[in-house]
Amino acid sequence: MTTLYILGSVALVSFVSLAGLFALSLKPRWLMRMHTFLIPLAVGALLGDAFFHLIRESFEKTEDAVWISFLLVLGMVSFFILERFLRWHRHTATEMATTHEGLPKHLGRLILVSDGFHNFFDGIAIGASYLVGMEVGIATTLAIILHEIPQEITDFGILIYSGYERIKALFYNFLSALTAVAGAMLVVLYGSLPEPLLQGILPFTAGIFIYIAAADLVPELHRNENIKTVFIETAAIGLGLLAMYLLLFLE
């Protein structure tokens, strides 16, 4: 049964890559409004999952606070290095996509490679989370989906402005998303993970989620200083945190 939940969750995450198809039907101003709400919602969900579920479960499995702290920082630094290695950062990409001017072809390829790595780790995180418990697995899946929706819409736009045709952009983006299935299959094939490895994946994943929320998404929120938007963003962050908190009662 756990295997079905894992595969169903990564399949759902993979199909989120088709969000770009939905974005095509939206006017630019409606797309901007949707981002205004979805990005802070993802911030709240990622932070909520990290602190309410992953870190909490880590401390329940081991009392070594120094080791957990080390793995948290390692997750943050590792994802920073991955982004730097791929010469890619979400803030820069969103800014370039907004200008719609002269995006180089190689940027689209970097998007696909970057997301491929990212989604692969997402699949591992989902699989490992379900091995801990249903509530943790659902929380992690929901946090990833809420983060992926605005990200995939942005990625689709960048692929289009990098010269990809719409159908090819959707197809390649979907193939990149399928690496989440490969990551989850590693967990499924093992059937279980050694306890020390499982203890390590949880805080490591929490570190990645904190990094994505703080380094990739929060800077996007600072781009708009309209006071009304600030209230909307704060409410959306609170809603994301609340959703993660309420999932605690599934235990």
C-alpha positions, 0 to 999 in steps of 0.5 A: 500500500505504501508503494502505491501512495509513493508512486501515486504521489510522484505521478501527481507531482510529475503531471504538475509539469503540465501546468504550463498548458493551463497558463497558456489560457490565462491573461498575463495579469491573471498569471501575475496575480496567481503567482502573487498568491502561489509563491508565498503559499509555497513558502509557507508549505515548504517551511511548514513541512520542514519544521512541523514534519521533517525536523520533528520526525528527525528528533524523534528518531535521534536525539543527536541535535548536532548531527541533525543540525549538520545535515540541515546545513548540508542540505542547504549548502548542497542545493546551493552548490547544485544551483551554482554548478548548473549556473541557474537560479530561480530569481534570475530566470524569473526576471529574464522570463519577465523581460521576454528579451533574447533568452539564449537557447542554452538557458532552456537546456539548463532549465531542463537539467536543473529541474531533472536533478531537482525532481529526482531528489523530490522523488527520493524525498517523497518516498522516504517521507512515506516510509516514515509515516502517511502524514509525513508523506502527504505533507511532503507531497503537498509542499512539493506540489505547491512549490512546483506549480509556480515553478513549472509555469515559469519554466514553461515560459522560459522554454518558450522564450528560449525558442522551444515550440509549445508542444516540445516545451511541454513534452521536454518539461514533462520528461524532466519531471519524470525523474521524480519517478526514478527517485521514488523507484529507488526507494520502492525497489529497496522496500525500506531504507536503513534506519541511519539513512532514513534519519539522514534524508529527513533533515537533509530534505528539510534543509533543501526545503528551507533553502528553496523557500528562503533563497529562491522564493522569498526574494521573489516576494520582495520584488513587489513592494505594494502594501496590499500585495504584502498582506496577500503574501503574508496571508498565503504564507500563513495558509501554507503553514496552517495546511502543514500544521493541520496535517499533523492530526492525520497521525 
